[in-house]
Amino acid sequence: MLNDRPRARLRATAAMFLVLWCLLPIPGLAANASEVSALAHSVSPYLRLHAEDPVAWREWNASLLEEARQTGRPLFVSSGYFACHWCHVMQEESFSDPGIAERLNRDYIPVKIDRDLHGALDGYLLEFLRATRGSAGWPLNVVILPTGDALTGLVYAPRDDFAAFLDRVTRGLRDEGEAWTALAREGRLELQERLRAGERLLSETRASRLPAALWQAMERETDLLGGGFGDQSKFPRVPALEALLSGHVQGVAPDWAEEFLQITLDEMAGAGLRDVIGGGFFRYSETPDWGTPHFEVMLEDQAQLARLYLRAGRLLNRPDWSVIGLDTLRFVLREMALEPVAGYAAALSALDGQGREGGSYLWNEAQITTALEDHPSPEIVRDHFGLVGVPTFELGYLPKQRVGIETLAERHGLTVAAATERVARGRALLLDARRTRETPRDEKAMTGLHGLLLSAFAEAAAEPDIHVAGTALADLLREAASQPAELSLLLGVPASVAGAAELADIAYLAQGLHDWARVQGEAFDPAVVRLLETAWQRFADVQGWRASLELPLPGMIAVRFHPETHRFSPVTRLLALSQEYQDASPLIASRLTEFELRPGRSIETAPIEHAGLILLLTAD
């Protein structure tokens, strides 16, 4: 842990990052038209979305720092993703505005990145904003000095606020450039010092107390009435829920674990986070009741939530959860499958084809009436899915599942079987009517996310359609893993075009192939051995694990244990797999033996973000 003096300096640094007030811009050079038009040919639909912006966006590459040094202009790095609602809003309000474009083109080197294709860089910039502003998200916008040090940043801001931010930074760099450069460097060094302090080993006694610290931290953050963590916006946070489920099954979790899981999984399934007509899950809810989602649909969420519901349904004897898990996978098969490969789209946009948020999932009265005109009891369908009363959204009702079949049957004087049949028929009619709606897709086939999906397929491999899809996907991923040193971020696209796979891609791919091999009755998969060897050889060093092969900014460093919030920690997955596969590879065995597994202080201070690791390292 940091002593008082560095901690005070870090607080002062963060405060300075937040008070960047200055006036006049400085002149600079704009990128030429050929550089701007390059975005139109990107493999990223998110970058192609910005190809017509008046901002002279550049695609990220490490040589941009040299250009920044030569021109004296800082980089303005803007990260987002195609399905992101607020990314679209900021493009329309700010990045399409001539005044904003003039500022960015003149005073900065504007860089647009797809967070999926630069996960390590995006993750570092997220952590920088969390450290200096207290929170972060997308669109993620960070000013990086020619030294490579991050100076300041912000997420979504209205056009005028964003313009004022740019002017303040420009004026401050003009008037106090040397001081601000020194401040940014000091902030980077202090953040690195904090990370290194977090690596200092715990005593065996303190390490043994980590499970208790984990459950105590979870209990402080749990919403025992509404489910989930926190009391504002709600994300599923699958890694924490998976750890709680595993701890409960192992008999080491607290008494409240099962009840909390019951509440959380029921509320996520029925209160609005899930698309109860189609079967998928939205990214998150703005409100703690799960009822006001933003409507982006991410493959990573479908894969992780499907696996969670399938595991929880099996382990806690809740067949209805297993049905939800299967529905989620079948949603992926129906709505996200790509042709001709056995791959799946990275995401579905929050906006429909007309640019309306949620337009693909919301229903007005006329649409409901038309869709259910051939149904014998439309009032039952309306009742079950909450299509009554005052709509929550401007575009209409969001179907939810708040009334159980038994209650519905009693309310309408039907048998449970009859009520079930009429609801199923109504859902099918609504789904059929919805097929005419256009939902733009991010059709990148992300290698690592397909590993997560294969793990979910493995949980449902007994289902014939899932088995067929899983077999095809496993064959595709084994082919990709046949040359792990050349593994690309995108299936079917060379690494020279899409970028080299990062640590998380290798970890998720290895886990997916391992899980599929196990359900096929195979002791191990040789492809997993190759992937693990590649991970140890190319990403691990004496300081820990690098998130990517190249760490382009000086603040990006290797650490022993990577946290997990919305995705599983790749390091925890690699360590667990390495323990299982060490007898198959002398290299894996020797590197695992050399690796210091005793937790550091950062695990103690943020146990929920390392829940899977704590269970792994303290297991009997």
C-alpha positions in Angstrom: 0.0 0.0 0.0 1.1 3.6 -0.6 2.4 5.6 2.3 0.6 8.9 3.2 2.9 11.1 1.2 2.5 9.4 -2.2 -1.2 9.0 -1.6 -1.5 12.7 -1.0 0.5 13.4 -4.2 -1.8 11.0 -6.1 -4.9 12.9 -4.8 -3.3 16.2 -5.8 -2.5 14.8 -9.2 -6.0 13.6 -9.7 -7.4 17.0 -8.6 -5.1 18.7 -11.1 -6.4 16.5 -13.9 -9.9 17.6 -13.1 -9.1 21.4 -13.1 -7.8 21.9 -16.6 -9.0 25.5 -17.2 -7.5 27.5 -20.0 -8.4 29.7 -23.0 -7.0 30.1 -26.5 -6.2 27.3 -28.9 -2.9 26.8 -30.6 -2.4 26.2 -34.3 -1.6 22.8 -35.7 -1.8 20.6 -38.8 -4.8 18.5 -40.0 -4.6 15.0 -41.4 -5.0 14.8 -45.1 -8.0 13.4 -47.0 -6.4 10.0 -47.7 -5.9 9.5 -43.9 -9.5 10.3 -43.2 -10.9 8.1 -45.9 -8.9 5.1 -44.5 -11.6 4.7 -41.9 -14.1 3.8 -44.6 -12.1 0.6 -45.3 -11.6 -0.4 -41.7 -12.6 -3.9 -40.5 -14.4 -2.1 -37.7 -18.0 -0.9 -38.4 -17.5 1.5 -35.5 -14.6 3.2 -37.3 -16.5 3.1 -40.6 -19.3 4.9 -38.8 -17.0 7.9 -38.3 -15.5 7.9 -41.8 -17.7 10.9 -42.9 -17.1 12.9 -39.7 -15.5 16.3 -40.3 -12.9 15.3 -37.7 -9.8 14.0 -39.4 -9.7 10.8 -37.5 -6.6 8.5 -37.6 -6.5 4.8 -36.8 -4.4 3.9 -33.9 -0.7 2.9 -34.4 2.3 3.4 -32.2 4.0 5.7 -34.7 1.4 8.4 -33.9 3.4 9.2 -30.7 6.4 10.1 -32.9 4.2 12.4 -35.0 3.0 14.0 -31.8 6.6 14.7 -30.7 7.4 16.2 -34.1 4.4 18.4 -34.3 4.0 19.2 -30.7 0.3 18.3 -30.8 -1.2 15.8 -28.2 -3.2 12.8 -29.3 -6.9 13.0 -28.6 -7.8 9.2 -28.4 -11.6 8.4 -28.6 -12.6 4.8 -27.9 -16.0 3.3 -28.3 -17.9 0.5 -29.9 -20.6 0.1 -32.6 -23.5 -0.9 -30.3 -22.9 1.9 -27.8 -25.8 4.3 -27.4 -23.9 7.3 -26.1 -21.2 6.7 -28.7 -23.8 7.4 -31.4 -25.1 10.4 -29.5 -21.7 12.0 -29.2 -21.0 11.4 -32.9 -24.2 13.2 -33.8 -23.8 16.1 -31.3 -20.0 16.6 -31.3 -17.9 14.7 -33.8 -20.2 15.8 -36.7 -20.0 19.4 -35.6 -17.8 21.7 -37.6 -16.7 23.7 -34.6 -15.6 20.6 -32.7 -13.9 19.3 -35.8 -11.9 22.5 -36.2 -10.7 22.3 -32.7 -9.6 18.7 -32.9 -8.0 18.9 -36.3 -6.1 22.1 -35.5 -5.0 21.4 -31.9 -4.7 17.6 -31.6 -4.0 14.5 -33.6 -7.5 12.9 -33.4 -7.4 9.1 -33.0 -10.5 6.9 -33.1 -10.3 3.3 -31.8 -12.7 0.4 -31.6 -12.4 -0.9 -28.0 -12.8 -4.5 -29.2 -9.7 -4.2 -31.4 -7.5 -2.4 -28.8 -8.7 -4.0 -25.6 -5.5 -3.5 -23.7 -5.1 0.2 -24.6 -8.8 0.8 -24.0 -8.5 -0.9 -20.6 -5.5 1.2 -19.6 -7.3 4.4 -20.5 -10.4 3.3 -18.6 -8.2 2.7 -15.5 -6.6 6.1 -16.0 -10.0 7.8 -16.0 -11.2 5.8 -13.0 -8.1 6.9 -11.1 -8.4 10.6 -12.0 -12.1 11.1 -12.3 -13.6 8.3 -10.2 -15.6 6.7 -13.0 -15.3 5.8 -16.7 -17.2 4.4 -19.6 -17.8 4.9 -23.3 -17.4 6.9 -25.4 -14.0 7.2 -23.7 -12.0 10.3 -24.6 -8.4 10.8 -23.3 -5.7 13.4 -24.2 -2.3 11.8 -24.5 0.8 14.0 -24.5 3.7 13.5 -27.0 5.5 11.8 -24.1 2.9 9.1 -24.1 1.5 10.1 -20.7 -2.3 10.5 -20.4 -3.2 14.0 -19.2 -7.0 14.1 -18.8 -10.2 12.9 -20.3 -13.9 12.6 -20.2 -16.8 10.3 -21.3 -19.9 11.6 -23.0 -20.5 15.3 -22.7 -22.9 17.6 -24.6 -21.5 19.6 -27.5 -20.9 22.9 -25.6 -19.4 21.2 -22.6 -17.1 19.2 -24.8 -16.0 22.3 -26.7 -15.2 24.0 -23.4 -13.2 21.0 -22.3 -11.1 21.1 -25.5 -10.5 24.8 -25.1 -9.4 24.5 -21.5 -7.0 21.8 -22.3 -5.6 23.6 -25.3 -5.1 26.8 -23.4 -3.5 25.1 -20.4 -1.0 23.3 -22.7 -0.2 26.6 -24.3 0.2 28.5 -21.1 1.6 25.8 -18.7 2.8 23.1 -21.0 5.9 22.2 -19.2 4.2 22.1 -15.8 1.3 20.0 -17.2 3.8 17.6 -18.9 5.6 17.1 -15.6 2.3 16.7 -13.8 1.2 14.0 -16.3 4.5 12.2 -15.9 4.2 12.3 -12.1 0.7 11.0 -12.2 1.7 8.1 -14.4 4.6 7.2 -12.1 2.4 7.4 -9.1 -0.2 5.1 -10.7 2.6 2.7 -11.5 3.8 2.9 -7.9 0.3 2.1 -6.7 0.2 -0.9 -9.0 3.6 -2.1 -7.8 2.6 -1.6 -4.2 -0.5 -3.8 -4.9 1.9 -6.5 -6.0 3.6 -6.8 -2.6 2.9 -10.2 -1.2 0.5 -10.8 1.6 1.5 -12.9 4.6 0.1 -16.4 4.6 -2.2 -15.4 7.4 -3.6 -12.4 5.6 -3.9 -14.5 2.4 -5.9 -17.1 4.2 -8.4 -14.4 5.2 -9.2 -13.4 1.6 -12.3 -15.5 1.2 -13.8 -13.9 4.3 -12.9 -10.5 2.9 -14.5 -11.4 -0.4 -17.8 -12.4 1.1 -17.8 -9.3 3.4 -17.2 -7.0 0.4 -19.9 -8.7 -1.6 -22.4 -8.4 1.2 -21.7 -4.6 1.4 -22.4 -4.2 -2.3 -25.3 -6.6 -2.8 -28.9 -5.4 -3.2 -30.6 -8.0 -1.3 -34.1 -6.7 -2.4 -33.6 -6.1 -6.1 -30.6 -8.3 -6.8 -27.3 -7.4 -8.3 -24.6 -5.1 -7.0 -24.9 -1.4 -6.2 -27.9 0.9 -5.9 -27.7 2.9 -9.1 -27.1 1.6 -12.6 -27.0 -2.2 -12.7 -24.7 -4.5 -14.7 -24.9 -8.3 -14.5 -21.3 -8.6 -13.3 -21.2 -12.3 -14.2 -17.7 -13.0 -12.8 -18.8 -12.1 -9.3 -22.1 -14.1 -9.6 -20.2 -17.1 -11.0 -17.8 -16.9 -8.0 -20.7 -16.7 -5.6 -22.3 -19.7 -7.3 -19.1 -21.7 -7.1 -18.5 -20.7 -3.5 -22.0 -21.8 -2.6 -21.6 -25.2 -4.3 -18.3 -25.7 -2.6 -19.8 -24.9 0.7 -17.6 -21.8 1.4 -20.0 -19.0 0.6 -22.1 -17.3 3.2 -25.7 -18.3 4.1 -27.2 -15.5 2.1 -25.6 -16.6 -1.2 -28.4 -18.8 -2.6 -31.2 -16.4 -1.8 -29.2 -13.6 -3.4 -28.6 -15.6 -6.5 -32.3 -16.5 -6.7 -33.3 -12.8 -6.5 -30.7 -11.6 -8.9 -31.2 -14.2 -11.6 -35.0 -13.9 -11.4 -34.9 -10.1 -11.5 -32.4 -9.9 -14.4 -34.5 -12.4 -16.3 -37.9 -10.7 -15.9 -37.6 -7.0 -14.9 -36.3 -5.6 -18.2 -32.6 -6.5 -18.7 -33.6 -9.5 -20.8 -35.3 -9.4 -24.1 -38.1 -11.8 -23.1 -39.5 -12.0 -26.6 -36.2 -12.8 -28.5 -34.3 -14.3 -25.6 -31.1 -12.2 -25.4 -29.8 -9.8 -22.7 -29.2 -6.1 -22.9 -25.9 -4.6 -21.7 -27.1 -2.9 -18.5 -29.9 -1.0 -16.8 -29.7 2.7 -15.9 -31.9 2.1 -12.9 -31.4 -0.3 -10.0 -34.7 -2.1 -10.7 -33.2 -3.5 -13.9 -36.1 -1.9 -15.8 -34.5 0.8 -17.9 -31.9 -0.9 -20.1 -29.8 0.6 -22.8 -30.5 -1.7 -25.7 -27.0 -2.7 -26.9 -26.7 -6.5 -27.1 -23.2 -7.8 -26.7 -22.0 -11.3 -27.6 -19.8 -11.4 -24.5 -22.9 -10.9 -22.3 -24.9 -13.5 -24.1 -22.1 -16.1 -23.7 -21.4 -15.4 -20.1 -25.1 -15.0 -19.0 -26.1 -18.1 -20.9 -23.4 -20.2 -19.1 -24.4 -18.7 -15.7 -28.1 -19.5 -16.1 -27.3 -23.0 -17.4 -24.9 -23.7 -14.5 -27.1 -22.2 -11.9 -30.2 -24.0 -13.2 -28.3 -27.3 -13.0 -26.6 -26.8 -9.7 -29.5 -25.2 -7.8 -32.3 -27.2 -9.4 -34.0 -24.4 -11.3 -35.0 -25.8 -14.6 -36.6 -22.4 -15.5 -33.1 -20.8 -15.4 -31.8 -23.6 -17.7 -34.6 -22.6 -20.2 -33.4 -19.0 -20.0 -29.9 -20.1 -20.7 -31.0 -22.1 -23.7 -33.2 -19.3 -25.0 -30.2 -17.0 -24.8 -28.0 -19.3 -26.9 -30.8 -19.8 -29.4 -31.1 -16.0 -29.6 -27.4 -16.0 -30.6 -27.9 -18.7 -33.2 -30.9 -16.9 -34.7 -29.9 -13.2 -34.5 -26.1 -13.1 -34.4 -24.9 -15.9 -36.7 -22.7 -14.9 -39.6 -22.3 -16.4 -43.0 -20.6 -18.3 -44.3 -18.3 -19.1 -41.4 -19.6 -20.6 -38.1 -19.0 -17.3 -36.3 -21.2 -14.7 -34.6 -21.5 -11.0 -34.6 -19.8 -9.0 -31.8 -22.9 -7.0 -31.0 -26.3 -5.7 -32.1 -26.7 -1.9 -32.0 -28.8 -0.1 -29.4 -30.3 1.9 -32.3 -32.6 0.4 -34.8 -32.4 1.0 -38.6 -34.1 4.4 -38.1 -31.6 5.6 -35.5 -34.1 5.1 -32.5 -32.7 3.7 -29.3 -34.6 0.5 -28.5 -36.7 0.7 -31.6 -36.1 -3.0 -32.3 -37.6 -4.1 -28.9 -40.3 -1.6 -27.9 -44.0 -1.8 -28.9 -46.7 0.8 -29.3 -50.4 0.0 -29.1 -50.9 -0.3 -32.9 -47.9 -2.7 -33.2 -49.2 -4.9 -30.4 -52.8 -5.0 -31.8 -51.5 -5.9 -35.3 -49.1 -8.6 -34.0 -51.8 -10.3 -31.8 -54.8 -9.9 -34.1 -54.9 -13.7 -34.8 -54.4 -14.6 -31.1 -57.5 -16.0 -29.3 -56.6 -14.2 -26.0 -54.4 -11.2 -26.6 -55.2 -9.9 -23.1 -53.4 -12.9 -21.6 -50.3 -12.1 -23.6 -50.5 -8.4 -22.7 -50.9 -9.3 -19.0 -47.9 -11.8 -19.0 -45.5 -9.4 -20.7 -46.7 -6.2 -19.0 -48.0 -4.6 -22.2 -50.7 -2.7 -20.2 -50.9 0.7 -18.5 -48.6 3.6 -19.3 -45.6 2.7 -21.4 -42.2 3.3 -19.8 -40.4 4.4 -22.9 -41.3 7.0 -25.5 -41.5 4.4 -28.3 -43.8 2.2 -26.2 -43.7 -0.8 -24.0 -40.7 -3.0 -23.1 -42.0 -6.5 -22.7 -41.1 -7.9 -19.3 -42.0 -11.1 -17.5 -43.4 -10.1 -14.1 -46.5 -12.3 -13.9 -45.9 -16.1 -13.5 -47.8 -18.7 -15.4 -49.6 -20.0 -12.3 -50.8 -16.5 -11.4 -51.7 -15.8 -15.0 -53.8 -19.0 -15.2 -55.7 -18.3 -12.0 -56.3 -14.7 -13.0 -57.8 -15.7 -16.4 -59.5 -18.9 -15.3 -57.3 -21.2 -17.3 -55.3 -24.4 -16.6 -51.5 -23.9 -16.3 -51.1 -25.9 -19.5 -53.6 -23.7 -21.4 -52.0 -20.5 -20.1 -48.6 -21.7 -21.1 -49.7 -22.5 -24.6 -51.4 -19.1 -25.1 -48.3 -17.2 -23.8 -46.0 -19.3 -26.1 -48.2 -18.6 -29.1 -48.3 -14.9 -28.3 -44.6 -14.7 -27.9 -44.2 -16.4 -31.3 -46.5 -13.9 -32.9 -44.6 -11.0 -31.4 -41.3 -12.4 -32.4 -42.6 -13.0 -36.0 -43.8 -9.4 -36.2 -40.4 -8.2 -34.9 -38.5 -9.9 -37.7 -39.3 -6.9 -40.1 -37.4 -4.5 -37.9 -33.9 -3.7 -38.8 -31.2 -4.0 -36.1 -27.7 -3.0 -37.3 -25.0 -5.5 -36.3 -21.3 -5.2 -35.5 -20.2 -8.2 -37.7 -16.7 -8.5 -36.4 -16.1 -12.1 -35.4 -14.0 -11.6 -32.3 -11.8 -14.6 -31.6 -11.8 -14.4 -27.8 -15.6 -13.9 -27.5 -16.1 -17.1 -29.5 -14.1 -18.8 -26.8 -16.6 -17.5 -24.2 -19.4 -18.7 -26.4 -18.0 -22.2 -26.8 -17.9 -22.5 -23.0 -21.6 -21.7 -23.0 -22.3 -24.2 -25.8 -20.5 -26.8 -23.7 -23.0 -26.3 -20.9 -25.8 -27.1 -23.2 -24.1 -29.7 -25.5 -26.8 -32.3 -24.8 -29.3 -30.2 -26.9 -29.0 -31.4 -30.5 -29.0 -27.9 -32.1 -26.5 -26.5 -29.6 -24.3 -29.6 -30.2 -24.2 -29.0 -33.9 -23.4 -25.3 -33.4 -20.8 -26.1 -30.8 -19.1 -28.7 -32.9 -18.8 -26.3 -35.9 -17.5 -23.6 -33.6 -15.0 -25.9 -31.9 -13.6 -26.9 -35.3 -13.3 -23.3 -36.4 -11.5 -22.3 -33.2 -9.1 -25.3 -33.3 -8.1 -24.3 -36.8 -7.5 -20.7 -35.5 -5.4 -22.1 -32.6 -3.3 -24.4 -34.8 -0.8 -21.5 -35.2 -1.2 -19.6 -31.9 1.7 -17.2 -32.6 -0.3 -15.9 -35.6 -3.6 -15.7 -33.8 -5.7 -12.7 -34.9 -8.2 -10.7 -33.0 -10.8 -11.6 -35.7 -11.6 -15.0 -37.1 -10.8 -15.3 -40.8 -8.9 -12.0 -40.9 -5.1 -11.9 -40.7 -3.4 -10.4 -37.7 -1.6 -8.0 -40.0 -5.0 -6.5 -40.8 -7.1 -7.0 -37.6 -4.3 -6.9 -35.0 -2.7 -9.7 -33.0 -4.7 -11.5 -30.4 -4.3 -10.2 -26.9 -4.0 -12.1 -23.6 -7.7 -12.3 -23.0 -8.3 -13.8 -26.5 -5.9 -16.6 -25.8 -7.3 -17.3 -22.3 -11.0 -17.4 -23.5 -10.1 -19.4 -26.5 -8.2 -22.0 -24.4 -11.0 -22.2 -21.9 -13.7 -22.7 -24.5 -11.8 -25.5 -26.2 -11.0 -27.1 -22.9 -14.7 -27.0 -21.8 -15.8 -28.4 -25.2 -13.3 -31.2 -25.0 -14.5 -32.2 -21.5 -18.1 -32.6 -22.6 -17.0 -34.7 -25.5 -15.3 -37.0 -23.1 -11.7 -36.0 -23.9 -9.2 -35.6 -21.1 -7.5 -32.6 -22.7 -7.2 -30.8 -26.0 -3.8 -30.4 -27.7 -4.9 -27.0 -29.0 -5.2 -25.8 -25.4 -1.6 -26.9 -24.7 -0.4 -24.8 -27.6 -2.4 -21.8 -26.5 -1.1 -22.0 -22.9 2.5 -22.4 -24.0 2.0 -19.3 -26.2 0.6 -17.3 -23.4 3.5 -18.1 -21.1 6.1 -17.5 -23.7 4.8 -14.3 -25.2 2.8 -12.5 -22.5 4.4 -13.4 -19.2 7.6 -11.9 -17.9 9.3 -11.4 -14.5 6.9 -8.6 -13.6 3.7 -10.5 -14.5 1.4 -10.7 -17.5 1.1 -8.1 -20.3 -2.4 -7.5 -21.6 -1.1 -7.4 -25.1 2.1 -8.2 -27.0 2.9 -4.5 -27.3 2.4 -1.9 -24.6 2.4 1.3 -26.6 2.1 3.8 -23.7 4.7 4.1 -20.9 2.0 3.7 -18.2 1.0 0.2 -19.5 2.9 -2.3 -17.5 2.7 -6.1 -16.7 1.1 -7.2 -13.5 0.7 -10.6 -11.9 -3.0 -10.7 -11.5 -5.6 -8.9 -13.8 -8.9 -7.9 -12.3 -12.4 -8.9 -13.6 -15.6 -6.9 -13.6 -17.7 -7.6 -16.7 -15.4 -10.3 -18.2 -13.5 -13.0 -16.5 -9.8 -12.3 -15.7 -7.7 -13.9 -18.4 -4.9 -14.5 -15.9 -7.2 -16.4 -13.5 -8.4 -18.6 -16.4 -4.8 -19.2 -17.6 -3.5 -20.2 -14.2 -6.4 -22.6 -13.6 -5.9 -24.2 -17.0 -2.1 -24.4 -16.5 -2.7 -26.3 -13.3 -4.8 -28.8 -15.2 -2.4 -29.1 -18.2 1.0 -29.0 -16.5 1.5 -32.7 -16.9 1.0 -32.3 -20.6 3.8 -29.7 -21.1 7.2 -29.3 -19.4 7.1 -25.7 -20.4 3.8 -25.0 -18.7 4.9 -27.0 -15.6 8.1 -25.1 -15.2 6.6 -21.6 -15.8 3.8 -22.3 -13.4 6.3 -23.5 -10.7 8.3 -20.3 -11.2 5.3 -18.0 -11.0 4.6 -16.4 -7.6 1.0 -17.4 -6.8 0.8 -15.7 -3.4 -1.7 -12.8 -3.6 -0.6 -9.2 -3.4 -2.2 -6.4 -1.5 -4.3 -5.3 -4.4 -6.3 -8.5 -4.1 -7.1 -7.6 -0.5 -8.2 -4.1 -1.3 -10.4 -5.1 -4.3 -11.6 -8.7 -3.5 -14.7 -8.7 -5.7 -12.6 -7.8 -8.8 -10.5 -10.9 -8.0 -13.2 -13.2 -6.8 -12.3 -16.1 -9.1 -8.6 -15.8 -8.3 -9.3 -15.9 -4.5 -11.4 -19.1 -4.9 -8.7 -20.6 -7.1 -5.8 -19.8 -4.8 -7.6 -20.8 -1.6 -9.2 -24.0 -2.8 -8.3 -27.2 -1.0 
